[in-house]
Amino acid sequence: MAVIRPFITGFATILRHMFRKPITVNYPQQKFPMFPKYRGKQVLMRDEDGLEKCVACGLCSVACPADAIYLEAAENDGTVQAGPRYASVYQIHSTRCIFCGYCEEACPVQAIVLGPEYELSDTSREKFIYTKEKLLEPLPPDVQARLDRPHPSPPPNVGEGKAP
């Protein structure tokens, strides 16, 4: 009798759950919706004009308790789509990062945010060093279209050169 009771209890549990809707998510095809307060991969933001928001003040690297952020400041000479001062080098070592959000809180211009991306696995340690190009938010489509548009060439000077 001691063996039959657990056997019947097990079958009852199986029958009770057999006709319920499964709660499993088919992961690669379906993504699980993240909670609004989730802190995932860091993202460097851009402003409305498509310029980098980061002014390279260094407060994010100072606030980071894991010392995961490294940046170098530079003055803009017009060759970079950024403000007058920008981060020429911006790296986050994600193996050190503890996703605490202190960098996001310390930034005076809200240039770095912790985004919703949660697929952060990779195959080598070198790929866990996120550079500025990997962290920077893509340009908005309207700004990208404006930059891709060819500039009109100046009209040829009619009165110069050879005589008719």
Backbone bond lengths (Angstrom), bond angles and torsions (degrees), N, CA, C in turn:
res aa  C-N    CA-C-N  psi(-1)  N-CA   C-N-CA  omega(-1)  CA-C   N-CA-C  phi
1 M - - - 1.451 - - 1.526 111.39 -
2 A 1.349 117.14 -26.13 1.457 121.22 -178.66 1.519 111.57 -71.41
3 V 1.316 117.39 -20.71 1.455 120.90 -179.07 1.533 110.83 -91.60
4 I 1.298 118.08 -29.47 1.453 121.66 -173.96 1.535 111.77 -74.08
5 R 1.322 118.02 -39.73 1.467 121.61 -177.42 1.541 111.59 -60.42
6 P 1.340 121.72 -50.21 1.472 119.82 177.20 1.527 112.41 -63.41
7 F 1.336 116.71 -31.97 1.459 120.99 178.25 1.530 110.74 -64.21
8 I 1.310 117.69 -44.57 1.464 122.47 179.21 1.531 110.25 -68.49
9 T 1.337 118.05 -39.33 1.466 121.81 177.75 1.530 110.71 -62.47
10 G 1.315 117.16 -40.77 1.455 121.29 178.01 1.517 111.91 -64.47
11 F 1.330 117.85 -44.69 1.457 120.96 177.96 1.527 111.70 -64.43
12 A 1.326 117.30 -36.46 1.469 120.44 178.24 1.527 110.49 -64.86
13 T 1.315 116.52 -39.58 1.467 120.54 177.78 1.523 110.61 -64.93
14 I 1.303 116.54 -42.59 1.467 120.58 178.75 1.522 110.62 -62.29
15 L 1.329 118.17 -46.72 1.463 121.33 -179.21 1.526 111.13 -65.51
16 R 1.334 117.87 -34.95 1.458 120.95 -179.85 1.539 111.02 -66.30
17 H 1.313 117.88 -37.50 1.462 122.06 -176.87 1.530 113.81 -92.81
18 M 1.319 117.54 -11.19 1.448 120.50 -174.98 1.530 112.56 -66.99
19 F 1.302 118.40 -33.79 1.450 121.66 -174.17 1.525 113.08 -101.16
20 R 1.317 118.00 8.27 1.461 121.61 175.64 1.522 109.96 -85.46
21 K 1.339 114.73 157.78 1.453 120.06 177.35 1.535 108.68 -71.48
22 P 1.340 118.08 132.17 1.470 119.10 -179.32 1.531 111.03 -69.16
23 I 1.330 116.32 149.37 1.460 120.96 -179.30 1.532 111.33 -105.86
24 T 1.307 116.78 12.93 1.455 121.44 -178.94 1.524 110.48 -77.82
25 V 1.339 116.40 141.96 1.457 121.95 176.19 1.522 107.59 -105.41
26 N 1.315 117.46 129.83 1.452 122.60 178.03 1.527 107.24 -77.99
27 Y 1.342 117.52 89.92 1.455 123.28 -161.67 1.523 118.15 -55.35
28 P 1.285 122.88 -57.81 1.473 115.22 -173.92 1.523 113.48 -63.04
29 Q 1.322 117.56 -31.38 1.454 119.61 -178.87 1.526 111.71 -85.63
30 Q 1.321 117.48 -34.90 1.456 122.08 -179.91 1.520 108.81 -114.04
31 K 1.323 116.29 133.34 1.461 120.71 177.16 1.518 108.64 -98.76
32 F 1.308 115.76 140.04 1.446 121.39 177.87 1.522 108.62 -77.96
33 P 1.323 119.34 128.33 1.468 119.55 -179.67 1.527 110.22 -67.47
34 M 1.337 114.86 134.79 1.455 119.58 -177.55 1.526 110.03 -88.23
35 F 1.321 115.26 153.66 1.448 121.21 177.97 1.522 109.75 -72.14
36 P 1.314 119.28 151.73 1.469 120.92 -176.27 1.529 113.97 -60.97
37 K 1.309 118.69 -28.99 1.466 120.63 -177.62 1.527 112.86 -93.85
38 Y 1.317 117.85 10.87 1.458 121.22 -179.80 1.521 110.15 -67.81
39 R 1.336 116.86 138.99 1.464 122.37 178.05 1.513 108.66 -112.81
40 G 1.318 115.93 109.49 1.454 121.40 -179.86 1.510 111.61 -111.60
41 K 1.323 115.86 -142.34 1.464 122.59 -177.00 1.527 111.26 -62.29
42 Q 1.324 116.03 141.63 1.459 121.83 179.77 1.527 110.64 -71.03
43 V 1.331 116.01 148.44 1.454 122.49 179.06 1.519 108.15 -135.10
44 L 1.335 117.24 131.25 1.462 121.60 173.04 1.523 107.34 -89.09
45 M 1.315 116.32 124.28 1.460 121.70 -173.22 1.527 111.97 -88.31
46 R 1.323 114.96 162.58 1.461 123.40 174.62 1.532 107.94 -119.27
47 D 1.341 116.25 159.66 1.459 119.51 175.88 1.525 110.20 -88.65
48 E 1.334 117.15 -171.75 1.468 121.30 -175.35 1.526 112.35 -63.97
49 D 1.333 117.36 -28.68 1.459 121.17 -178.20 1.521 113.11 -88.02
50 G 1.321 117.66 0.27 1.453 121.31 179.76 1.516 113.83 89.54
51 L 1.336 117.66 6.93 1.458 120.89 179.10 1.521 110.38 -85.31
52 E 1.324 115.85 151.28 1.460 120.26 177.23 1.521 109.41 -65.57
53 K 1.327 116.21 137.17 1.459 119.78 179.59 1.523 112.50 -81.17
54 C 1.315 117.61 -24.90 1.460 121.53 -174.26 1.526 110.36 -64.18
55 V 1.346 115.79 128.35 1.460 121.75 178.65 1.527 110.89 -106.22
56 A 1.311 117.51 10.79 1.466 124.40 175.91 1.515 112.35 55.81
57 C 1.325 116.93 45.10 1.460 120.42 178.42 1.521 111.54 -77.72
58 G 1.320 118.41 -24.37 1.454 122.43 177.46 1.510 114.79 85.93
59 L 1.326 118.48 4.21 1.459 120.32 -179.28 1.523 112.63 -67.27
60 C 1.336 117.17 -30.79 1.465 119.91 179.17 1.521 110.96 -66.54
61 S 1.332 116.69 -41.42 1.463 119.15 -179.42 1.525 111.22 -71.47
62 V 1.329 117.68 -30.72 1.465 120.71 177.19 1.527 110.34 -71.63
63 A 1.336 117.00 -37.94 1.460 120.83 -177.79 1.518 113.55 -76.19
64 C 1.321 117.59 -18.68 1.467 121.04 -175.57 1.535 110.37 -69.85
65 P 1.333 118.83 116.48 1.463 120.29 -179.72 1.530 113.32 -71.92
66 A 1.320 117.89 -20.20 1.464 121.35 -177.90 1.520 112.15 -96.09
67 D 1.333 117.86 -0.89 1.463 123.17 -177.96 1.529 110.78 54.07
68 A 1.332 115.27 48.38 1.458 120.70 -176.31 1.518 113.16 -96.99
69 I 1.332 118.60 -9.59 1.463 121.44 -174.63 1.521 109.90 -109.90
70 Y 1.330 115.56 131.56 1.462 122.40 176.21 1.517 108.08 -128.40
71 L 1.332 117.41 131.88 1.452 119.65 177.13 1.515 110.35 -145.43
72 E 1.325 114.69 152.44 1.456 123.16 175.37 1.517 107.66 -124.45
73 A 1.333 116.03 131.66 1.459 121.00 -179.18 1.520 110.39 -90.03
74 A 1.332 115.24 151.93 1.463 121.44 177.07 1.517 108.82 -150.01
75 E 1.320 115.61 155.81 1.458 121.45 175.61 1.526 108.38 -90.05
76 N 1.310 116.53 139.23 1.460 121.41 -177.47 1.522 109.58 -82.17
77 D 1.329 115.66 127.25 1.459 120.88 176.57 1.523 111.64 -103.09
78 G 1.324 116.61 14.49 1.459 121.05 178.38 1.513 114.11 96.76
79 T 1.308 118.25 -3.14 1.461 120.66 -178.61 1.522 113.21 -90.31
80 V 1.337 117.36 -12.73 1.455 122.05 -176.62 1.522 108.72 -117.11
81 Q 1.331 116.31 143.26 1.457 119.94 177.00 1.515 108.99 -81.39
82 A 1.321 115.37 80.02 1.451 121.97 179.58 1.517 108.28 -153.22
83 G 1.318 115.39 178.93 1.445 120.78 177.93 1.523 110.46 -74.60
84 P 1.335 117.10 -166.43 1.469 120.00 -178.23 1.527 113.01 -65.23
85 R 1.325 117.45 -27.49 1.459 121.83 177.30 1.521 107.18 -129.13
86 Y 1.307 116.00 135.79 1.461 119.69 -176.61 1.533 109.13 -146.63
87 A 1.310 116.22 170.63 1.459 122.10 177.30 1.521 108.46 -91.04
88 S 1.328 116.35 110.67 1.466 118.78 178.51 1.524 110.56 -72.81
89 V 1.318 116.87 -33.41 1.466 122.67 175.29 1.521 107.50 -126.60
90 Y 1.318 116.87 127.34 1.463 121.94 176.43 1.517 106.92 -139.07
91 Q 1.321 116.68 115.63 1.464 121.14 -178.09 1.513 110.05 -131.00
92 I 1.305 115.59 142.11 1.460 122.15 172.67 1.521 107.43 -125.38
93 H 1.307 116.43 123.20 1.467 122.03 175.64 1.524 106.70 -87.02
94 S 1.298 116.59 99.15 1.460 119.95 -172.80 1.523 113.16 -71.24
95 T 1.326 118.60 -16.69 1.467 118.48 175.43 1.523 110.41 -73.33
96 R 1.315 117.24 -23.32 1.465 121.07 176.23 1.527 111.94 -88.20
97 C 1.317 117.00 -28.08 1.464 122.14 -172.84 1.532 110.27 -62.75
98 I 1.326 115.24 136.86 1.462 119.90 178.36 1.530 111.58 -108.75
99 F 1.350 117.34 8.60 1.457 124.30 175.97 1.525 111.84 53.15
100 C 1.331 115.15 45.43 1.464 120.58 -178.45 1.521 112.09 -83.59
101 G 1.334 118.43 -25.96 1.451 121.49 179.45 1.511 114.47 89.73
102 Y 1.342 118.20 5.48 1.471 120.11 179.61 1.524 111.51 -65.52
103 C 1.314 117.73 -33.37 1.469 120.47 178.44 1.525 110.20 -64.26
104 E 1.306 116.29 -39.02 1.463 121.43 179.53 1.525 110.80 -66.90
105 E 1.327 117.15 -39.50 1.453 121.18 -179.95 1.520 112.08 -72.93
106 A 1.337 117.98 -31.93 1.458 121.38 -176.56 1.519 113.07 -79.41
107 C 1.311 118.96 -21.64 1.465 122.12 -175.09 1.529 110.55 -70.51
108 P 1.339 117.53 121.20 1.472 119.40 -177.87 1.524 113.70 -75.11
109 V 1.325 118.82 -18.68 1.467 121.63 -177.48 1.526 112.38 -113.81
110 Q 1.318 118.43 12.32 1.473 124.28 -179.32 1.529 111.10 52.28
111 A 1.331 115.70 46.21 1.461 120.28 -179.35 1.513 111.92 -82.89
112 I 1.311 118.67 -28.39 1.466 120.87 179.86 1.522 109.13 -117.57
113 V 1.319 115.13 131.62 1.459 121.32 177.27 1.523 108.07 -133.20
114 L 1.302 115.25 155.85 1.461 120.37 175.13 1.524 106.96 -94.17
115 G 1.310 115.69 112.83 1.457 121.82 -173.68 1.509 113.83 -84.16
116 P 1.330 116.99 -175.51 1.459 121.39 -176.65 1.532 114.77 -88.74
117 E 1.326 118.45 -0.21 1.465 120.07 -176.40 1.529 110.47 -70.59
118 Y 1.316 116.68 129.11 1.464 120.49 -177.72 1.523 113.51 -120.86
119 E 1.302 118.46 -2.48 1.462 121.00 178.27 1.525 108.37 -89.46
120 L 1.317 117.72 86.50 1.455 122.17 -171.93 1.518 113.44 -111.64
121 S 1.305 118.90 8.12 1.459 120.46 -178.15 1.518 110.90 -77.10
122 D 1.326 115.62 153.23 1.456 121.35 178.67 1.520 108.54 -153.61
123 T 1.339 116.66 178.76 1.455 120.23 -173.27 1.521 114.67 -103.57
124 S 1.334 118.44 -14.72 1.464 119.26 179.73 1.524 110.08 -137.44
125 R 1.320 116.30 155.41 1.458 120.91 -177.87 1.519 112.10 -67.59
126 E 1.313 118.45 -30.88 1.461 121.59 -178.98 1.528 111.81 -63.84
127 K 1.315 116.93 -29.50 1.460 120.47 -179.39 1.520 112.41 -76.69
128 F 1.324 117.94 -9.75 1.455 121.45 178.24 1.521 112.58 -86.54
129 I 1.318 117.83 -2.32 1.460 121.33 173.11 1.520 106.14 -92.96
130 Y 1.329 116.03 104.89 1.455 121.23 -177.17 1.519 109.21 -85.21
131 T 1.319 116.56 120.94 1.459 121.72 178.54 1.526 109.47 -89.13
132 K 1.312 114.72 174.82 1.452 120.46 -178.51 1.523 111.33 -60.49
133 E 1.313 117.78 -39.31 1.458 121.26 -179.56 1.523 111.51 -63.85
134 K 1.321 116.97 -34.51 1.456 121.52 -179.53 1.531 111.69 -78.11
135 L 1.339 116.32 -28.82 1.455 121.03 -176.91 1.520 113.38 -89.21
136 L 1.324 118.03 -24.95 1.456 122.06 -172.51 1.527 111.17 -69.47
137 E 1.312 115.21 132.43 1.456 121.73 178.50 1.524 109.36 -64.01
138 P 1.320 118.76 139.87 1.469 119.56 178.78 1.524 111.11 -63.00
139 L 1.324 115.09 153.79 1.463 120.09 178.70 1.523 110.57 -65.66
140 P 1.343 117.28 144.94 1.468 118.53 173.31 1.522 110.16 -61.99
141 P 1.326 117.95 150.34 1.472 120.48 -175.38 1.527 113.82 -58.33
142 D 1.337 117.91 -38.06 1.460 118.96 -178.48 1.520 111.75 -68.87
143 V 1.342 117.38 -36.68 1.461 120.58 177.94 1.522 110.00 -70.61
144 Q 1.343 117.48 -40.53 1.455 121.15 178.46 1.522 110.79 -62.63
145 A 1.324 117.29 -39.52 1.466 120.61 178.75 1.522 110.71 -65.98
146 R 1.339 116.20 -37.35 1.457 119.62 178.57 1.529 111.10 -66.25
147 L 1.325 117.09 -37.02 1.460 120.54 179.52 1.523 112.11 -74.87
148 D 1.326 116.95 -31.96 1.463 120.75 -179.43 1.526 112.75 -77.92
149 R 1.316 116.43 -18.65 1.464 120.19 -178.45 1.523 109.43 -64.07
150 P 1.334 118.12 130.46 1.468 118.99 -179.92 1.531 110.43 -68.25
151 H 1.330 114.96 140.87 1.450 120.06 177.92 1.521 108.54 -76.99
152 P 1.328 117.78 138.06 1.460 118.92 179.97 1.522 110.04 -68.03
153 S 1.314 114.98 138.07 1.466 119.00 179.34 1.528 108.52 -77.31
154 P 1.310 117.04 147.54 1.464 119.06 -179.48 1.524 109.99 -65.32
155 P 1.335 116.65 147.08 1.475 119.06 -179.20 1.524 109.69 -67.97
156 P 1.329 115.66 147.52 1.467 117.40 179.76 1.526 109.74 -66.43
157 N 1.327 114.63 145.10 1.462 119.68 178.65 1.514 108.73 -75.74
158 V 1.315 116.64 120.30 1.458 122.22 -172.31 1.512 110.72 -78.93
159 G 1.338 119.74 -40.12 1.447 121.45 -172.78 1.505 114.39 -84.10
160 E 1.303 118.91 -3.21 1.471 120.84 -176.01 1.514 110.41 -99.96
161 G 1.291 115.07 163.20 1.457 120.36 173.25 1.508 112.59 92.55
162 K 1.325 114.87 -138.32 1.467 121.62 -173.87 1.533 111.31 -75.31
163 A 1.286 114.78 149.73 1.456 120.62 174.37 1.511 109.29 -82.02
164 P 1.346 118.80 150.46 1.464 119.84 -179.28 1.488 114.39 -71.96
